[in-house]
Amino acid sequence: MENRLLIRPETERDYERVEQITREAFYNVYRPGCTEHYLVHIMRTHADFVPELAFVLELDGELIGNVMYTKASLLDGAGGEKPILTFGPVSIAPAFQRRGYGKRLLEASFERAAALGYEAIVIFGDPNNYVGCGFVSCKRHNVCSEPGVFPASMLVKELRPGALDGRLWAYRASSVMELDEAAAQRFDDALPPMEKRVLPSQETFYILSHALLT
């Protein structure tokens, strides 16, 4: 019997489960512990949150994944500004990872984002996870984090081909991404304990997140 997959908007009754999945999906991956579940918790009340692009994924009635978006912007050297999007966290419960569910969730969200009139998405992530969803190096679209700086982990997807038109753009993220680490730790401490561990994936993340394209 084929599994029943449903992608639908997040509702308030999903909040606790979404935060739990996010915590389980990210714990010890990029650092001992994680802060992504705290970001999810505070993002929903931030001015840059895009509630129309908060989706959850259900498999046979069980909520196993989610994605959330915030507004961001690209600035050109002439004072122009283009409103764009970034997403994250995008989470799939560990028992269901590497089965294509995350890609299906993202592709559904891309369709909705384009329908809302957004023209591009910029994220920071492992290219191995996102090039299959149409993301390319930031340098291919001349998008930098600051003049002359093109992080290897900064990836770009045009939702409308040609939207970025080759000019030099500087990426500006939402202020919601500037997390209070102490508040994030207090939030995590109030949850059922999980073991913090040092894993090889954390060094891989450190190398990738500090690598620059020339």
Z-matrix of the N, CA and C atoms (Angstrom, degrees):
N
C 1 1.460
C 2 1.526 1 109.74
N 3 1.324 2 117.51 1 130.05
C 4 1.456 3 121.76 2 -177.43
C 5 1.526 4 110.35 3 -72.88
N 6 1.354 5 114.56 4 138.34
C 7 1.457 6 119.37 5 178.01
C 8 1.524 7 110.23 6 -66.51
N 9 1.326 8 116.81 7 144.98
C 10 1.456 9 122.69 8 178.71
C 11 1.531 10 108.64 9 -94.68
N 12 1.321 11 115.24 10 119.45
C 13 1.457 12 122.18 11 -177.92
C 14 1.521 13 109.25 12 -109.77
N 15 1.333 14 116.43 13 131.02
C 16 1.460 15 121.50 14 179.60
C 17 1.516 16 109.30 15 -132.42
N 18 1.321 17 116.69 16 126.47
C 19 1.461 18 122.76 17 172.58
C 20 1.522 19 106.46 18 -110.43
N 21 1.323 20 116.64 19 123.32
C 22 1.470 21 120.58 20 -174.72
C 23 1.525 22 109.80 21 -144.28
N 24 1.345 23 117.96 22 164.86
C 25 1.463 24 120.24 23 176.44
C 26 1.523 25 111.92 24 -63.51
N 27 1.314 26 115.93 25 144.89
C 28 1.457 27 121.02 26 173.96
C 29 1.528 28 110.28 27 -68.05
N 30 1.324 29 116.51 28 141.74
C 31 1.460 30 121.81 29 173.60
C 32 1.535 31 108.69 30 -121.43
N 33 1.316 32 115.60 31 169.54
C 34 1.461 33 119.65 32 -177.22
C 35 1.525 34 112.04 33 -59.98
N 36 1.303 35 117.28 34 -32.10
C 37 1.470 36 119.13 35 -179.00
C 38 1.533 37 111.99 36 -69.24
N 39 1.334 38 117.36 37 -13.29
C 40 1.468 39 121.68 38 179.42
C 41 1.523 40 112.76 39 -87.78
N 42 1.329 41 118.36 40 -14.20
C 43 1.458 42 121.02 41 -167.10
C 44 1.526 43 113.14 42 -54.65
N 45 1.313 44 116.87 43 -50.64
C 46 1.467 45 119.69 44 -175.80
C 47 1.520 46 111.36 45 -63.90
N 48 1.328 47 117.05 46 -42.77
C 49 1.463 48 119.85 47 179.87
C 50 1.523 49 111.33 48 -66.67
N 51 1.334 50 117.22 49 -38.87
C 52 1.465 51 120.52 50 178.26
C 53 1.527 52 110.33 51 -61.58
N 54 1.318 53 116.94 52 -44.38
C 55 1.458 54 119.97 53 179.32
C 56 1.529 55 111.28 54 -65.46
N 57 1.321 56 116.94 55 -36.08
C 58 1.467 57 120.90 56 177.38
C 59 1.529 58 110.58 57 -64.90
N 60 1.327 59 116.88 58 -46.70
C 61 1.466 60 120.39 59 179.21
C 62 1.522 61 110.46 60 -60.94
N 63 1.329 62 115.95 61 -43.65
C 64 1.466 63 119.70 62 -179.48
C 65 1.523 64 110.81 63 -60.77
N 66 1.308 65 116.25 64 -43.81
C 67 1.468 66 119.83 65 178.37
C 68 1.518 67 111.66 66 -61.08
N 69 1.324 68 116.17 67 -46.44
C 70 1.467 69 120.05 68 -178.94
C 71 1.525 70 111.83 69 -66.01
N 72 1.329 71 116.59 70 -36.12
C 73 1.462 72 120.39 71 -177.55
C 74 1.525 73 112.51 72 -71.23
N 75 1.337 74 117.69 73 -31.02
C 76 1.462 75 120.64 74 -172.43
C 77 1.523 76 114.40 75 -107.85
N 78 1.327 77 117.93 76 -9.33
C 79 1.464 78 119.14 77 -174.31
C 80 1.522 79 110.90 78 -61.64
N 81 1.329 80 115.63 79 122.84
C 82 1.469 81 125.16 80 177.85
C 83 1.527 82 114.41 81 71.57
N 84 1.314 83 118.96 82 4.48
C 85 1.466 84 119.81 83 -178.76
C 86 1.523 85 111.18 84 -74.46
N 87 1.340 86 116.67 85 -48.81
C 88 1.460 87 120.61 86 -175.94
C 89 1.522 88 113.26 87 -106.86
N 90 1.320 89 115.95 88 -14.85
C 91 1.462 90 123.31 89 -179.55
C 92 1.522 91 106.61 90 -163.96
N 93 1.320 92 119.10 91 163.02
C 94 1.459 93 118.57 92 171.15
C 95 1.529 94 109.75 93 -62.42
N 96 1.322 95 117.06 94 122.90
C 97 1.453 96 120.96 95 -171.13
C 98 1.521 97 110.04 96 80.13
N 99 1.336 98 117.29 97 -156.41
C 100 1.463 99 121.08 98 174.47
C 101 1.526 100 109.03 99 -169.13
N 102 1.328 101 115.64 100 166.02
C 103 1.467 102 122.15 101 176.50
C 104 1.525 103 111.91 102 -122.27
N 105 1.313 104 118.03 103 -2.19
C 106 1.458 105 120.88 104 -174.18
C 107 1.525 106 112.84 105 -61.64
N 108 1.314 107 117.96 106 -36.14
C 109 1.463 108 119.93 107 179.54
C 110 1.527 109 111.52 108 -68.14
N 111 1.338 110 116.96 109 -31.40
C 112 1.461 111 119.96 110 174.87
C 113 1.528 112 110.19 111 -69.55
N 114 1.327 113 117.15 112 -38.72
C 115 1.465 114 120.56 113 176.28
C 116 1.524 115 110.40 114 -59.45
N 117 1.323 116 117.19 115 -44.73
C 118 1.463 117 120.67 116 176.39
C 119 1.527 118 110.40 117 -57.92
N 120 1.318 119 116.33 118 -42.60
C 121 1.463 120 121.82 119 -176.06
C 122 1.528 121 111.82 120 -62.24
N 123 1.333 122 117.29 121 -40.86
C 124 1.470 123 120.07 122 -176.23
C 125 1.520 124 112.84 123 -91.47
N 126 1.321 125 117.26 124 -18.48
C 127 1.463 126 120.21 125 -174.21
C 128 1.524 127 112.21 126 -64.81
N 129 1.316 128 116.72 127 -36.46
C 130 1.474 129 120.22 128 -172.38
C 131 1.528 130 112.95 129 -62.88
N 132 1.320 131 118.18 130 -22.97
C 133 1.467 132 121.17 131 -179.42
C 134 1.520 133 112.42 132 -101.75
N 135 1.318 134 118.28 133 4.76
C 136 1.463 135 121.61 134 -178.52
C 137 1.524 136 110.27 135 -86.20
N 138 1.321 137 115.75 136 148.49
C 139 1.470 138 120.73 137 -177.57
C 140 1.516 139 112.99 138 -61.66
N 141 1.336 140 118.04 139 -26.32
C 142 1.472 141 120.87 140 -176.74
C 143 1.524 142 113.67 141 -88.82
N 144 1.315 143 117.07 142 -5.41
C 145 1.463 144 120.23 143 179.11
C 146 1.525 145 109.75 144 -65.37
N 147 1.340 146 115.78 145 140.74
C 148 1.463 147 121.58 146 179.21
C 149 1.533 148 107.49 147 -112.45
N 150 1.321 149 118.59 148 92.09
C 151 1.467 150 120.52 149 -174.47
C 152 1.512 151 113.39 150 -62.87
N 153 1.334 152 117.45 151 -26.87
C 154 1.472 153 120.33 152 178.56
C 155 1.526 154 112.34 153 -66.00
N 156 1.341 155 116.94 154 -13.99
C 157 1.460 156 120.89 155 -178.41
C 158 1.526 157 112.47 156 -115.55
N 159 1.318 158 116.51 157 21.25
C 160 1.463 159 120.97 158 172.65
C 161 1.527 160 107.62 159 -96.21
N 162 1.329 161 115.76 160 111.01
C 163 1.460 162 121.10 161 -176.33
C 164 1.527 163 110.80 162 -123.46
N 165 1.317 164 114.73 163 150.81
C 166 1.457 165 120.65 164 170.87
C 167 1.526 166 108.99 165 -120.43
N 168 1.321 167 114.28 166 158.61
C 169 1.456 168 121.08 167 179.18
C 170 1.517 169 108.38 168 -119.69
N 171 1.320 170 115.97 169 127.21
C 172 1.460 171 121.94 170 176.57
C 173 1.517 172 109.87 171 -111.80
N 174 1.316 173 115.99 172 140.15
C 175 1.458 174 122.86 173 174.46
C 176 1.523 175 107.62 174 -122.00
N 177 1.322 176 115.69 175 115.16
C 178 1.461 177 121.04 176 -177.12
C 179 1.530 178 111.61 177 51.73
N 180 1.332 179 115.41 178 40.56
C 181 1.448 180 121.20 179 176.97
C 182 1.515 181 115.82 180 84.59
N 183 1.334 182 117.26 181 -4.77
C 184 1.468 183 121.45 182 179.85
C 185 1.522 184 109.50 183 -100.62
N 186 1.328 185 117.03 184 128.20
C 187 1.456 186 121.48 185 179.00
C 188 1.526 187 108.68 186 -75.22
N 189 1.340 188 116.66 187 118.72
C 190 1.470 189 120.37 188 -175.18
C 191 1.530 190 113.59 189 -124.25
N 192 1.339 191 118.50 190 -3.20
C 193 1.453 192 118.46 191 -178.64
C 194 1.506 193 112.96 192 -164.04
N 195 1.328 194 114.85 193 165.61
C 196 1.463 195 119.72 194 178.21
C 197 1.525 196 110.72 195 -158.28
N 198 1.332 197 115.00 196 162.37
C 199 1.463 198 121.72 197 171.60
C 200 1.523 199 107.55 198 -143.45
N 201 1.334 200 115.85 199 146.66
C 202 1.466 201 122.25 200 179.58
C 203 1.522 202 108.54 201 -137.46
N 204 1.336 203 115.45 202 147.59
C 205 1.466 204 121.47 203 -178.75
C 206 1.522 205 111.19 204 -123.98
N 207 1.327 206 114.54 205 150.70
C 208 1.458 207 121.29 206 168.30
C 209 1.523 208 108.96 207 -129.56
N 210 1.316 209 114.18 208 157.45
C 211 1.458 210 119.85 209 174.83
C 212 1.520 211 109.51 210 -72.83
N 213 1.329 212 115.24 211 148.81
C 214 1.458 213 123.18 212 173.63
C 215 1.526 214 106.20 213 -143.90
N 216 1.321 215 117.27 214 -172.00
C 217 1.457 216 118.65 215 -179.77
C 218 1.512 217 111.09 216 -152.18
N 219 1.329 218 114.91 217 157.97
C 220 1.460 219 123.44 218 171.62
C 221 1.519 220 107.86 219 -118.69
N 222 1.335 221 115.97 220 132.83
C 223 1.458 222 121.95 221 -179.47
C 224 1.518 223 109.01 222 -113.48
N 225 1.334 224 116.54 223 134.40
C 226 1.459 225 119.04 224 174.46
C 227 1.532 226 109.62 225 -99.78
N 228 1.304 227 116.45 226 173.73
C 229 1.459 228 120.04 227 -175.05
C 230 1.506 229 114.74 228 -73.83
N 231 1.329 230 117.18 229 -8.36
C 232 1.468 231 120.92 230 -177.48
C 233 1.524 232 112.16 231 -102.75
N 234 1.324 233 116.78 232 12.20
C 235 1.450 234 119.64 233 179.48
C 236 1.507 235 114.37 234 91.67
N 237 1.321 236 116.88 235 1.71
C 238 1.459 237 120.19 236 178.38
C 239 1.519 238 111.89 237 -78.61
N 240 1.309 239 115.79 238 150.49
C 241 1.465 240 121.27 239 179.87
C 242 1.517 241 109.68 240 -135.89
N 243 1.335 242 115.76 241 133.37
C 244 1.459 243 121.35 242 177.63
C 245 1.523 244 108.88 243 -115.74
N 246 1.325 245 118.17 244 119.59
C 247 1.465 246 119.45 245 174.91
C 248 1.521 247 110.57 246 -70.58
N 249 1.315 248 116.51 247 131.85
C 250 1.467 249 122.02 248 179.35
C 251 1.519 250 108.57 249 -136.46
N 252 1.318 251 115.59 250 -168.77
C 253 1.463 252 121.59 251 -179.61
C 254 1.525 253 110.96 252 -126.52
N 255 1.312 254 114.37 253 158.19
C 256 1.453 255 121.36 254 162.60
C 257 1.522 256 107.14 255 -135.64
N 258 1.312 257 117.86 256 151.16
C 259 1.460 258 119.24 257 175.35
C 260 1.512 259 109.87 258 -120.31
N 261 1.285 260 114.44 259 161.33
C 262 1.442 261 121.23 260 177.14
C 263 1.519 262 110.64 261 136.05
N 264 1.305 263 114.60 262 143.31
C 265 1.455 264 125.49 263 -2.62
C 266 1.534 265 113.01 264 -71.69
N 267 1.332 266 114.63 265 149.95
C 268 1.457 267 120.72 266 164.89
C 269 1.525 268 105.21 267 -111.96
N 270 1.316 269 116.19 268 124.89
C 271 1.461 270 120.39 269 -169.45
C 272 1.516 271 111.73 270 -130.22
N 273 1.328 272 115.18 271 138.50
C 274 1.456 273 122.94 272 169.56
C 275 1.529 274 107.02 273 -125.39
N 276 1.320 275 116.87 274 132.27
C 277 1.459 276 120.48 275 179.44
C 278 1.535 277 109.70 276 -53.07
N 279 1.338 278 117.48 277 137.64
C 280 1.469 279 120.34 278 -173.73
C 281 1.526 280 115.41 279 -49.82
N 282 1.312 281 118.75 280 -37.73
C 283 1.466 282 121.01 281 -177.57
C 284 1.524 283 112.87 282 -67.91
N 285 1.341 284 117.22 283 -14.12
C 286 1.462 285 121.05 284 -176.16
C 287 1.522 286 113.03 285 -116.35
N 288 1.318 287 117.57 286 10.07
C 289 1.458 288 120.44 287 -178.69
C 290 1.525 289 111.48 288 -75.47
N 291 1.335 290 114.99 289 159.86
C 292 1.472 291 123.91 290 177.98
C 293 1.520 292 112.70 291 64.41
N 294 1.331 293 116.13 292 31.80
C 295 1.461 294 120.12 293 177.03
C 296 1.533 295 111.86 294 -122.55
N 297 1.327 296 117.09 295 7.20
C 298 1.454 297 120.78 296 178.66
C 299 1.506 298 115.79 297 90.13
N 300 1.343 299 117.59 298 0.80
C 301 1.457 300 119.55 299 -177.64
C 302 1.532 301 111.60 300 -68.67
N 303 1.319 302 115.94 301 -38.86
C 304 1.449 303 118.91 302 179.16
C 305 1.516 304 112.33 303 -61.84
N 306 1.320 305 116.75 304 -41.25
C 307 1.461 306 120.67 305 179.20
C 308 1.518 307 110.96 306 -63.80
N 309 1.319 308 117.23 307 -41.46
C 310 1.467 309 119.95 308 179.19
C 311 1.514 310 111.51 309 -65.24
N 312 1.314 311 116.08 310 -38.58
C 313 1.461 312 120.53 311 177.81
C 314 1.526 313 110.44 312 -64.47
N 315 1.322 314 116.33 313 -44.55
C 316 1.457 315 119.65 314 -179.68
C 317 1.525 316 111.60 315 -65.43
N 318 1.304 317 117.05 316 -43.77
C 319 1.464 318 119.22 317 -177.79
C 320 1.527 319 111.17 318 -62.27
N 321 1.325 320 117.32 319 -37.06
C 322 1.461 321 119.83 320 175.96
C 323 1.520 322 110.86 321 -64.79
N 324 1.326 323 116.57 322 -38.85
C 325 1.467 324 119.67 323 179.27
C 326 1.523 325 111.59 324 -70.11
N 327 1.330 326 117.76 325 -33.35
C 328 1.470 327 120.22 326 177.42
C 329 1.528 328 110.46 327 -62.61
N 330 1.315 329 116.16 328 -42.50
C 331 1.465 330 119.95 329 179.61
C 332 1.525 331 111.00 330 -60.51
N 333 1.315 332 116.10 331 -43.15
C 334 1.457 333 119.96 332 179.95
C 335 1.526 334 111.05 333 -68.06
N 336 1.335 335 117.30 334 -40.80
C 337 1.464 336 120.98 335 179.19
C 338 1.521 337 111.40 336 -61.28
N 339 1.326 338 116.37 337 -42.66
C 340 1.463 339 120.14 338 178.09
C 341 1.523 340 110.43 339 -64.38
N 342 1.327 341 116.90 340 -39.95
C 343 1.457 342 120.47 341 179.57
C 344 1.528 343 111.60 342 -64.57
N 345 1.327 344 116.78 343 -27.68
C 346 1.464 345 121.13 344 177.71
C 347 1.526 346 112.49 345 -80.51
N 348 1.331 347 116.65 346 -5.26
C 349 1.455 348 120.86 347 176.23
C 350 1.510 349 115.92 348 99.11
N 351 1.318 350 118.12 349 2.76
C 352 1.464 351 120.00 350 177.14
C 353 1.524 352 110.11 351 -75.02
N 354 1.332 353 115.71 352 143.92
C 355 1.458 354 120.46 353 -171.98
C 356 1.528 355 114.05 354 -108.75
N 357 1.326 356 118.35 355 -15.51
C 358 1.468 357 119.49 356 -176.98
C 359 1.524 358 110.37 357 -158.49
N 360 1.325 359 114.05 358 157.09
C 361 1.462 360 122.90 359 176.85
C 362 1.525 361 107.39 360 -129.79
N 363 1.318 362 117.22 361 135.40
C 364 1.464 363 122.58 362 173.24
C 365 1.526 364 107.55 363 -123.02
N 366 1.315 365 116.63 364 132.59
C 367 1.459 366 121.57 365 178.28
C 368 1.518 367 109.80 366 -135.86
N 369 1.311 368 116.04 367 166.67
C 370 1.458 369 123.04 368 168.06
C 371 1.521 370 106.78 369 -114.34
N 372 1.323 371 116.99 370 124.31
C 373 1.456 372 119.81 371 -178.12
C 374 1.510 373 111.54 372 -174.18
N 375 1.301 374 115.39 373 178.51
C 376 1.464 375 122.63 374 178.11
C 377 1.526 376 108.47 375 -76.23
N 378 1.335 377 117.87 376 119.31
C 379 1.472 378 118.96 377 179.60
C 380 1.517 379 113.84 378 -53.82
N 381 1.331 380 117.88 379 -31.79
C 382 1.464 381 120.55 380 179.53
C 383 1.523 382 112.13 381 -58.88
N 384 1.332 383 116.57 382 -26.90
C 385 1.459 384 120.49 383 -177.85
C 386 1.520 385 113.16 384 -87.99
N 387 1.339 386 118.09 385 -16.40
C 388 1.459 387 119.21 386 -168.26
C 389 1.527 388 116.55 387 -126.35
N 390 1.317 389 118.80 388 -15.92
C 391 1.466 390 117.74 389 -179.83
C 392 1.532 391 110.83 390 -64.97
N 393 1.309 392 117.22 391 -27.96
C 394 1.458 393 120.50 392 176.93
C 395 1.510 394 113.36 393 -69.56
N 396 1.338 395 116.47 394 -13.00
C 397 1.466 396 121.75 395 176.91
C 398 1.528 397 111.60 396 -102.14
N 399 1.339 398 116.86 397 12.79
C 400 1.456 399 119.99 398 175.75
C 401 1.511 400 115.87 399 94.97
N 402 1.322 401 118.33 400 6.25
C 403 1.456 402 120.36 401 177.22
C 404 1.528 403 110.66 402 -82.79
N 405 1.331 404 115.12 403 147.21
C 406 1.463 405 121.73 404 177.66
C 407 1.520 406 108.75 405 -131.44
N 408 1.314 407 115.89 406 169.61
C 409 1.459 408 121.29 407 176.79
C 410 1.518 409 110.96 408 -55.91
N 411 1.329 410 115.78 409 141.19
C 412 1.463 411 120.09 410 177.01
C 413 1.522 412 112.04 411 -57.06
N 414 1.321 413 116.11 412 -30.13
C 415 1.474 414 118.98 413 -176.70
C 416 1.520 415 111.45 414 -68.41
N 417 1.310 416 117.83 415 -27.97
C 418 1.466 417 120.31 416 179.39
C 419 1.528 418 111.99 417 -64.93
N 420 1.345 419 116.09 418 -25.64
C 421 1.461 420 119.92 419 177.66
C 422 1.531 421 112.01 420 -109.87
N 423 1.347 422 115.67 421 12.15
C 424 1.463 423 120.92 422 175.68
C 425 1.535 424 111.65 423 60.79
N 426 1.321 425 115.55 424 38.63
C 427 1.462 426 121.59 425 178.13
C 428 1.526 427 108.46 426 -105.81
N 429 1.330 428 116.57 427 123.33
C 430 1.458 429 120.96 428 -177.56
C 431 1.530 430 110.36 429 -119.30
N 432 1.326 431 116.20 430 163.00
C 433 1.459 432 120.53 431 174.40
C 434 1.523 433 110.35 432 -85.11
N 435 1.301 434 116.27 433 -29.27
C 436 1.457 435 125.33 434 171.34
C 437 1.522 436 105.99 435 -158.47
N 438 1.339 437 118.67 436 164.36
C 439 1.464 438 119.07 437 -172.62
C 440 1.531 439 113.47 438 -50.31
N 441 1.313 440 115.60 439 122.28
C 442 1.459 441 121.89 440 177.35
C 443 1.502 442 115.82 441 80.45
N 444 1.328 443 118.39 442 3.02
C 445 1.468 444 121.39 443 -176.43
C 446 1.527 445 109.19 444 -113.31
N 447 1.338 446 115.62 445 117.17
C 448 1.459 447 122.17 446 -178.12
C 449 1.530 448 108.88 447 -122.37
N 450 1.337 449 118.27 448 92.61
C 451 1.465 450 120.47 449 -178.53
C 452 1.531 451 112.18 450 -63.59
N 453 1.315 452 116.16 451 139.56
C 454 1.463 453 120.58 452 179.50
C 455 1.521 454 111.62 453 -64.18
N 456 1.328 455 116.76 454 -26.01
C 457 1.465 456 120.44 455 -177.71
C 458 1.527 457 113.05 456 -90.70
N 459 1.339 458 118.52 457 -1.85
C 460 1.459 459 120.34 458 179.52
C 461 1.530 460 108.63 459 -90.90
N 462 1.313 461 115.52 460 120.40
C 463 1.464 462 122.43 461 -171.66
C 464 1.522 463 109.78 462 -122.78
N 465 1.329 464 115.66 463 149.94
C 466 1.462 465 121.43 464 -174.08
C 467 1.521 466 110.30 465 -131.00
N 468 1.317 467 115.26 466 139.93
C 469 1.464 468 121.44 467 172.94
C 470 1.521 469 108.47 468 -131.35
N 471 1.322 470 117.47 469 122.97
C 472 1.453 471 121.17 470 172.61
C 473 1.527 472 109.02 471 -82.63
N 474 1.304 473 116.09 472 126.92
C 475 1.466 474 120.58 473 173.10
C 476 1.514 475 111.26 474 -85.84
N 477 1.327 476 115.61 475 -23.49
C 478 1.465 477 121.85 476 171.44
C 479 1.518 478 107.61 477 -122.22
N 480 1.327 479 119.02 478 113.02
C 481 1.468 480 120.82 479 -177.85
C 482 1.522 481 111.58 480 -53.36
N 483 1.332 482 115.34 481 133.57
C 484 1.451 483 121.02 482 179.72
C 485 1.511 484 115.29 483 84.89
N 486 1.326 485 117.61 484 1.57
C 487 1.462 486 120.90 485 -175.13
C 488 1.528 487 112.62 486 -62.84
N 489 1.334 488 117.68 487 -29.99
C 490 1.460 489 120.00 488 -175.67
C 491 1.526 490 112.66 489 -93.90
N 492 1.270 491 118.95 490 -8.55
C 493 1.473 492 129.00 491 165.36
C 494 1.528 493 117.32 492 48.23
N 495 1.338 494 118.13 493 16.50
C 496 1.457 495 120.34 494 171.95
C 497 1.502 496 116.70 495 85.98
N 498 1.332 497 118.92 496 -13.48
C 499 1.464 498 118.82 497 179.12
C 500 1.522 499 110.04 498 -70.33
N 501 1.328 500 117.41 499 163.10
C 502 1.458 501 121.92 500 178.90
C 503 1.526 502 109.22 501 -78.33
N 504 1.326 503 115.13 502 127.68
C 505 1.457 504 121.52 503 -179.83
C 506 1.527 505 109.70 504 -121.02
N 507 1.324 506 116.05 505 143.86
C 508 1.459 507 121.54 506 172.60
C 509 1.526 508 108.56 507 -111.11
N 510 1.311 509 116.20 508 128.95
C 511 1.464 510 121.69 509 -176.57
C 512 1.521 511 110.80 510 -83.17
N 513 1.338 512 115.19 511 136.70
C 514 1.461 513 121.45 512 174.28
C 515 1.526 514 108.58 513 -129.47
N 516 1.327 515 115.24 514 119.54
C 517 1.467 516 120.89 515 -179.08
C 518 1.515 517 110.70 516 -86.10
N 519 1.315 518 115.62 517 166.75
C 520 1.452 519 121.69 518 174.25
C 521 1.523 520 110.40 519 -67.66
N 522 1.324 521 116.15 520 149.16
C 523 1.458 522 120.60 521 177.36
C 524 1.523 523 112.59 522 -66.12
N 525 1.322 524 118.02 523 -15.34
C 526 1.467 525 119.80 524 178.48
C 527 1.525 526 111.20 525 -63.39
N 528 1.331 527 117.07 526 -21.71
C 529 1.458 528 120.79 527 -179.68
C 530 1.533 529 112.73 528 -75.79
N 531 1.334 530 116.85 529 -10.41
C 532 1.464 531 121.10 530 179.20
C 533 1.521 532 109.01 531 -86.96
N 534 1.308 533 115.73 532 80.29
C 535 1.462 534 121.19 533 -171.31
C 536 1.521 535 112.76 534 -74.66
N 537 1.316 536 114.43 535 144.68
C 538 1.458 537 122.32 536 169.87
C 539 1.528 538 106.76 537 -84.41
N 540 1.325 539 116.37 538 106.30
C 541 1.462 540 120.74 539 -174.28
C 542 1.530 541 111.93 540 -62.48
N 543 1.319 542 116.82 541 -37.39
C 544 1.468 543 119.42 542 -179.90
C 545 1.525 544 110.84 543 -66.68
N 546 1.327 545 116.48 544 -40.38
C 547 1.466 546 119.79 545 177.81
C 548 1.519 547 110.79 546 -66.34
N 549 1.329 548 116.36 547 -38.65
C 550 1.461 549 120.27 548 177.90
C 551 1.525 550 110.95 549 -63.05
N 552 1.335 551 116.89 550 -38.91
C 553 1.459 552 120.12 551 179.35
C 554 1.518 553 111.22 552 -67.80
N 555 1.334 554 116.41 553 -40.52
C 556 1.475 555 119.12 554 178.21
C 557 1.528 556 110.68 555 -63.20
N 558 1.325 557 116.07 556 -39.22
C 559 1.460 558 120.39 557 178.51
C 560 1.526 559 110.26 558 -62.28
N 561 1.322 560 116.74 559 -44.92
C 562 1.463 561 120.81 560 -179.61
C 563 1.530 562 111.17 561 -67.13
N 564 1.308 563 117.01 562 -37.83
C 565 1.470 564 120.65 563 -178.51
C 566 1.529 565 111.97 564 -63.65
N 567 1.325 566 117.16 565 -24.69
C 568 1.467 567 121.02 566 -178.65
C 569 1.529 568 112.60 567 -82.20
N 570 1.325 569 116.95 568 -5.00
C 571 1.463 570 122.05 569 -178.06
C 572 1.524 571 109.94 570 -98.82
N 573 1.340 572 117.58 571 165.17
C 574 1.463 573 119.39 572 175.95
C 575 1.524 574 110.82 573 -53.56
N 576 1.325 575 118.48 574 136.51
C 577 1.467 576 120.54 575 -172.91
C 578 1.530 577 113.04 576 -64.97
N 579 1.330 578 114.34 577 141.54
C 580 1.459 579 122.77 578 169.63
C 581 1.526 580 106.96 579 -126.83
N 582 1.311 581 116.62 580 147.62
C 583 1.458 582 120.61 581 -176.90
C 584 1.526 583 110.82 582 -77.01
N 585 1.319 584 116.41 583 125.66
C 586 1.456 585 120.73 584 173.35
C 587 1.518 586 109.11 585 -82.68
N 588 1.333 587 114.94 586 131.05
C 589 1.462 588 119.92 587 -176.62
C 590 1.521 589 110.35 588 -135.74
N 591 1.325 590 115.81 589 154.46
C 592 1.463 591 122.10 590 172.40
C 593 1.522 592 107.53 591 -96.13
N 594 1.326 593 116.59 592 120.25
C 595 1.458 594 122.04 593 -176.12
C 596 1.534 595 110.61 594 -124.57
N 597 1.332 596 118.16 595 156.49
C 598 1.467 597 120.40 596 179.40
C 599 1.525 598 114.11 597 -57.97
N 600 1.329 599 117.71 598 -30.26
C 601 1.464 600 120.02 599 -178.99
C 602 1.522 601 111.76 600 -60.82
N 603 1.323 602 117.26 601 -24.87
C 604 1.454 603 120.54 602 -179.45
C 605 1.531 604 111.24 603 -70.56
N 606 1.321 605 116.96 604 -36.99
C 607 1.465 606 119.76 605 176.43
C 608 1.522 607 110.84 606 -70.68
N 609 1.332 608 116.70 607 -38.52
C 610 1.454 609 120.46 608 175.80
C 611 1.525 610 110.45 609 -58.88
N 612 1.328 611 116.29 610 -44.07
C 613 1.460 612 120.88 611 178.21
C 614 1.522 613 110.89 612 -63.50
N 615 1.328 614 117.58 613 -41.53
C 616 1.468 615 120.41 614 179.88
C 617 1.528 616 110.70 615 -60.32
N 618 1.315 617 116.13 616 -44.91
C 619 1.467 618 119.89 617 -179.55
C 620 1.520 619 110.98 618 -63.23
N 621 1.331 620 116.15 619 -48.07
C 622 1.477 621 120.24 620 -177.84
C 623 1.517 622 110.60 621 -64.48
N 624 1.318 623 117.55 622 -43.21
C 625 1.471 624 120.27 623 -174.83
C 626 1.522 625 112.70 624 -70.79
N 627 1.334 626 117.82 625 -15.80
C 628 1.461 627 120.62 626 178.04
C 629 1.533 628 112.90 627 -105.84
N 630 1.329 629 116.67 628 0.45
C 631 1.469 630 120.23 629 -178.71
C 632 1.529 631 110.63 630 -82.89
N 633 1.339 632 115.48 631 140.51
C 634 1.460 633 122.16 632 179.25
C 635 1.510 634 110.35 633 -122.18
N 636 1.343 635 115.98 634 147.52
C 637 1.461 636 121.74 635 176.64
C 638 1.515 637 109.08 636 -89.84
N 639 1.308 638 115.44 637 144.33
C 640 1.468 639 119.80 638 -179.46
C 641 1.525 640 110.15 639 -116.67
